[in-house]
Amino acid sequence: AVGGAFLDSLMVGDLEVKDQFLIQVDKMESDTHMKSDGILGLAHHYVSDPSAHGKTFMATLFQEHPHLPQQFSFFLTGNSERPSRLIFGDADLQSHSKESEFRYGKGYYMTHTDLWLTSVWSI
Protein backbone atom coordinates (compact mmCIF):
# COMPACT_ATOMS: atom_id res chain seq x y z
CA ALA A 1 0.00 0.00 0.00
CA VAL A 2 1.08 3.56 -0.68
CA GLY A 3 0.02 6.43 1.56
CA GLY A 4 0.94 8.07 4.79
CA ALA A 5 0.31 8.25 8.51
CA PHE A 6 -0.63 11.40 10.40
CA LEU A 7 -2.35 12.78 13.51
CA ASP A 8 -5.66 14.63 13.22
CA SER A 9 -8.75 15.59 15.20
CA LEU A 10 -11.82 13.43 14.69
CA MET A 11 -15.46 14.22 15.54
CA VAL A 12 -17.98 11.42 16.07
CA GLY A 13 -21.29 12.96 17.03
CA ASP A 14 -20.52 15.46 19.79
CA LEU A 15 -17.31 13.70 20.89
CA GLU A 16 -13.99 15.10 19.68
CA VAL A 17 -10.78 13.09 19.74
CA LYS A 18 -7.57 15.05 19.21
CA ASP A 19 -4.25 13.65 18.05
CA GLN A 20 -5.80 10.51 16.58
CA PHE A 21 -3.34 8.37 14.62
CA LEU A 22 -4.72 7.80 11.10
CA ILE A 23 -3.48 6.00 8.03
CA GLN A 24 -4.32 7.25 4.57
CA VAL A 25 -4.12 4.72 1.75
CA ASP A 26 -3.70 6.34 -1.66
CA LYS A 27 -2.95 3.23 -3.69
CA MET A 28 -3.31 -0.42 -2.78
CA GLU A 29 -2.40 -3.59 -4.63
CA SER A 30 -5.13 -6.19 -4.94
CA ASP A 31 -3.16 -8.66 -2.82
CA THR A 32 -1.98 -7.18 0.47
CA HIS A 33 -1.04 -8.55 3.85
CA MET A 34 -1.77 -5.27 5.64
CA LYS A 35 -3.65 -5.72 8.92
CA SER A 36 -6.62 -3.46 9.54
CA ASP A 37 -9.57 -3.35 11.89
CA GLY A 38 -12.05 -1.32 9.88
CA ILE A 39 -12.49 2.29 8.92
CA LEU A 40 -12.98 3.79 12.40
CA GLY A 41 -10.85 1.42 14.44
CA LEU A 42 -13.14 0.01 17.11
CA ALA A 43 -10.60 -2.67 17.91
CA HIS A 44 -8.85 -3.20 21.21
CA HIS A 45 -5.49 -1.42 21.54
CA TYR A 46 -2.58 -3.68 22.45
CA VAL A 47 -0.24 -1.72 24.72
CA SER A 48 2.18 -4.64 24.70
CA ASP A 49 2.71 -4.43 20.91
CA PRO A 50 6.10 -2.70 20.51
CA SER A 51 5.58 -2.23 16.76
CA ALA A 52 2.41 -0.13 17.19
CA HIS A 53 3.01 3.47 16.14
CA GLY A 54 -0.40 4.78 17.14
CA LYS A 55 -3.43 4.04 19.25
CA THR A 56 -6.81 2.89 18.01
CA PHE A 57 -9.73 5.29 18.07
CA MET A 58 -11.16 3.52 21.14
CA ALA A 59 -7.91 3.87 23.11
CA THR A 60 -7.61 7.57 22.26
CA LEU A 61 -11.32 8.20 22.95
CA PHE A 62 -11.24 6.77 26.47
CA GLN A 63 -7.85 8.37 27.23
CA GLU A 64 -9.12 11.82 26.26
CA HIS A 65 -12.59 11.31 27.80
CA PRO A 66 -11.93 9.44 31.08
CA HIS A 67 -15.46 10.25 32.33
CA LEU A 68 -16.95 7.87 29.74
CA PRO A 69 -17.46 4.25 30.78
CA GLN A 70 -15.13 2.16 28.60
CA GLN A 71 -17.80 0.52 26.48
CA PHE A 72 -19.72 1.09 23.29
CA SER A 73 -22.91 -0.33 21.83
CA PHE A 74 -24.70 -0.52 18.51
CA PHE A 75 -28.35 -0.01 17.68
CA LEU A 76 -28.82 -1.35 14.15
CA THR A 77 -32.02 -0.89 12.17
CA GLY A 78 -33.14 -0.86 8.57
CA ASN A 79 -35.74 1.81 9.36
CA SER A 80 -34.85 5.22 7.89
CA GLU A 81 -37.26 6.95 10.30
CA ARG A 82 -35.34 5.53 13.28
CA PRO A 83 -31.69 5.39 12.12
CA SER A 84 -28.94 3.14 13.45
CA ARG A 85 -26.73 4.48 16.23
CA LEU A 86 -23.26 3.95 17.67
CA ILE A 87 -23.19 4.84 21.38
CA PHE A 88 -19.99 5.43 23.36
CA GLY A 89 -20.17 5.12 27.15
CA ASP A 90 -23.35 3.95 28.87
CA ALA A 91 -25.89 2.28 26.59
CA ASP A 92 -29.12 4.26 26.14
CA LEU A 93 -31.47 1.39 27.00
CA GLN A 94 -34.65 3.49 27.14
CA SER A 95 -34.17 4.68 23.56
CA HIS A 96 -32.68 1.61 21.90
CA SER A 97 -33.59 -1.57 23.78
CA LYS A 98 -36.62 -3.81 24.14
CA GLU A 99 -35.35 -4.75 27.60
CA SER A 100 -34.88 -2.42 30.57
CA GLU A 101 -31.88 -4.29 31.99
CA PHE A 102 -28.39 -4.61 30.51
CA ARG A 103 -27.06 -8.16 30.11
CA TYR A 104 -23.43 -9.07 29.58
CA GLY A 105 -22.36 -11.88 27.27
CA LYS A 106 -19.88 -14.55 28.23
CA GLY A 107 -16.37 -13.22 28.72
CA TYR A 108 -14.64 -16.44 27.63
CA TYR A 109 -13.41 -15.11 24.28
CA MET A 110 -12.20 -11.83 25.80
CA THR A 111 -10.12 -13.59 28.45
CA HIS A 112 -8.61 -16.06 25.98
CA THR A 113 -8.00 -13.81 22.94
CA ASP A 114 -7.80 -10.20 24.24
CA LEU A 115 -10.48 -9.33 21.67
CA TRP A 116 -13.86 -7.73 22.38
CA LEU A 117 -15.86 -10.83 21.48
CA THR A 118 -18.78 -12.71 22.95
CA SER A 119 -20.97 -15.54 21.80
CA VAL A 120 -24.31 -14.57 20.29
CA TRP A 121 -25.78 -17.55 22.14
CA SER A 122 -24.89 -15.93 25.48
CA ILE A 123 -26.91 -12.79 24.82
C-alpha positions as CSV (number, residue, x, y, z in Angstrom):
1,A,0.0,0.0,0.0
2,V,1.1,3.6,-0.7
3,G,0.0,6.4,1.6
4,G,0.9,8.1,4.8
5,A,0.3,8.3,8.5
6,F,-0.6,11.4,10.4
7,L,-2.4,12.8,13.5
8,D,-5.7,14.6,13.2
9,S,-8.8,15.6,15.2
10,L,-11.8,13.4,14.7
11,M,-15.5,14.2,15.5
12,V,-18.0,11.4,16.1
13,G,-21.3,13.0,17.0
14,D,-20.5,15.5,19.8
15,L,-17.3,13.7,20.9
16,E,-14.0,15.1,19.7
17,V,-10.8,13.1,19.7
18,K,-7.6,15.0,19.2
19,D,-4.2,13.6,18.1
20,Q,-5.8,10.5,16.6
21,F,-3.3,8.4,14.6
22,L,-4.7,7.8,11.1
23,I,-3.5,6.0,8.0
24,Q,-4.3,7.3,4.6
25,V,-4.1,4.7,1.8
26,D,-3.7,6.3,-1.7
27,K,-2.9,3.2,-3.7
28,M,-3.3,-0.4,-2.8
29,E,-2.4,-3.6,-4.6
30,S,-5.1,-6.2,-4.9
31,D,-3.2,-8.7,-2.8
32,T,-2.0,-7.2,0.5
33,H,-1.0,-8.5,3.9
34,M,-1.8,-5.3,5.6
35,K,-3.6,-5.7,8.9
36,S,-6.6,-3.5,9.5
37,D,-9.6,-3.3,11.9
38,G,-12.1,-1.3,9.9
39,I,-12.5,2.3,8.9
40,L,-13.0,3.8,12.4
41,G,-10.8,1.4,14.4
42,L,-13.1,0.0,17.1
43,A,-10.6,-2.7,17.9
44,H,-8.8,-3.2,21.2
45,H,-5.5,-1.4,21.5
46,Y,-2.6,-3.7,22.4
47,V,-0.2,-1.7,24.7
48,S,2.2,-4.6,24.7
49,D,2.7,-4.4,20.9
50,P,6.1,-2.7,20.5
51,S,5.6,-2.2,16.8
52,A,2.4,-0.1,17.2
53,H,3.0,3.5,16.1
54,G,-0.4,4.8,17.1
55,K,-3.4,4.0,19.3
56,T,-6.8,2.9,18.0
57,F,-9.7,5.3,18.1
58,M,-11.2,3.5,21.1
59,A,-7.9,3.9,23.1
60,T,-7.6,7.6,22.3
61,L,-11.3,8.2,23.0
62,F,-11.2,6.8,26.5
63,Q,-7.9,8.4,27.2
64,E,-9.1,11.8,26.3
65,H,-12.6,11.3,27.8
66,P,-11.9,9.4,31.1
67,H,-15.5,10.3,32.3
68,L,-17.0,7.9,29.7
69,P,-17.5,4.2,30.8
70,Q,-15.1,2.2,28.6
71,Q,-17.8,0.5,26.5
72,F,-19.7,1.1,23.3
73,S,-22.9,-0.3,21.8
74,F,-24.7,-0.5,18.5
75,F,-28.3,0.0,17.7
76,L,-28.8,-1.3,14.1
77,T,-32.0,-0.9,12.2
78,G,-33.1,-0.9,8.6
79,N,-35.7,1.8,9.4
80,S,-34.9,5.2,7.9
81,E,-37.3,7.0,10.3
82,R,-35.3,5.5,13.3
83,P,-31.7,5.4,12.1
84,S,-28.9,3.1,13.5
85,R,-26.7,4.5,16.2
86,L,-23.3,3.9,17.7
87,I,-23.2,4.8,21.4
88,F,-20.0,5.4,23.4
89,G,-20.2,5.1,27.1
90,D,-23.4,3.9,28.9
91,A,-25.9,2.3,26.6
92,D,-29.1,4.3,26.1
93,L,-31.5,1.4,27.0
94,Q,-34.6,3.5,27.1
95,S,-34.2,4.7,23.6
96,H,-32.7,1.6,21.9
97,S,-33.6,-1.6,23.8
98,K,-36.6,-3.8,24.1
99,E,-35.3,-4.8,27.6
100,S,-34.9,-2.4,30.6
101,E,-31.9,-4.3,32.0
102,F,-28.4,-4.6,30.5
103,R,-27.1,-8.2,30.1
104,Y,-23.4,-9.1,29.6
105,G,-22.4,-11.9,27.3
106,K,-19.9,-14.5,28.2
107,G,-16.4,-13.2,28.7
108,Y,-14.6,-16.4,27.6
109,Y,-13.4,-15.1,24.3
110,M,-12.2,-11.8,25.8
111,T,-10.1,-13.6,28.5
112,H,-8.6,-16.1,26.0
113,T,-8.0,-13.8,22.9
114,D,-7.8,-10.2,24.2
115,L,-10.5,-9.3,21.7
116,W,-13.9,-7.7,22.4
117,L,-15.9,-10.8,21.5
118,T,-18.8,-12.7,22.9
119,S,-21.0,-15.5,21.8
120,V,-24.3,-14.6,20.3
121,W,-25.8,-17.6,22.1
122,S,-24.9,-15.9,25.5
123,I,-26.9,-12.8,24.8
